[in-house]
Amino acid sequence: MLRQIPNDYEFKAAQLKLEKNEIETLILGSSHSMYGFNPKYFKKPAFNLGHVSQTVDLDYHLLKNYIQELPKLENVILRMSYTTLHEQIKEGPETFRLKDYNLYYNLGVSNNLKFQSEVLSVKLKNNVTRLYDYYFDDSSPINVTPKGWGIFENEHAEEEINVLGRSVAKKHTATTNELVKENSKFLEKIVQLCQKNNINIVLVTLPAHKSYIENLNQEQLNTVLTLAEKLEKKYNNCTYLNFLEHKDFKNKDFYDGDHLNKNGSKKLSLLIDEFLNNNTITN
């Protein structure tokens, strides 16, 4: 019964298969990407393959898995967030999400039996809630459009945005740098894979609310920004765009401290599309 409940991973995998011969721009990354880049506003066919908490190692495995199935692929867009180099799902509290990449994308990211099963990987109470919501409450578990863009139920989070910005910045600040080297290698492997296949890659630091930015650890932030700049200089197929404090994004454009809402996503997507088509961008 659990396996019969639709989910965003299975849905995106099916949609990607349907549109694989037309896609020219593929978007990867975490919830920042999933909610931040809306393919609707790209002139040429685009698809958002981002997911909540998706880390750069999973971005690499997804790209490697699908790149040969996308004959028209010209561009890959990848988020360069404050957390990009300091996190992996397998090391955090959301390891249960590994089963989604095994079951619905067939990536084989873990050999652990736990992550081959909906029953074993998710807490019983959460699975009971999922069963009730789908089979008895008739609520839809799909939270993305057919092009993969994530849909927020509301324009803004219920809590006050300044409070959210501070708390999430603290949550996203790493206590160790032990994953930086490994994640840097995954990021470079993504750029190299794109280069090998004559694909452009655009690394993007998305806009964030001032309450989030003001509470970031500068050393951690600089580690991410510096690597992005180095990759842009090293590889001719790589461009880095930093929108973190872009002047065009106001309070009304944010869902919370580090996610854009519908309006903000439209604004960013149009800017990225402008760059892809004209190699220029409005500052």
Secondary structure, DSSP 4 states (H G I P E B T S, - for coil): --TTS--HHHHHHHHHHHHTTT--EEEESSHHHHHH--GGG-SS-EEE---TT--HHHHHHHHHHHGGG-TT--EEEEE--TTTTT--GGGSTTGGGHHHHHHTS-------GGGG-HHHHS-HHHHHHHHHHHHTS------B-TT--B--SSSS-SS-HHHHHHHHHHHHS-S--TTHHHHHHHHHHHHHHHHHTT-EEEEEE----HHHHTTS-HHHHHHHHHHHHHHHHH-TTEEEEE-TT-TT--GGGBSSSS-B-HHHHHHHHHHHHHHHHHS----
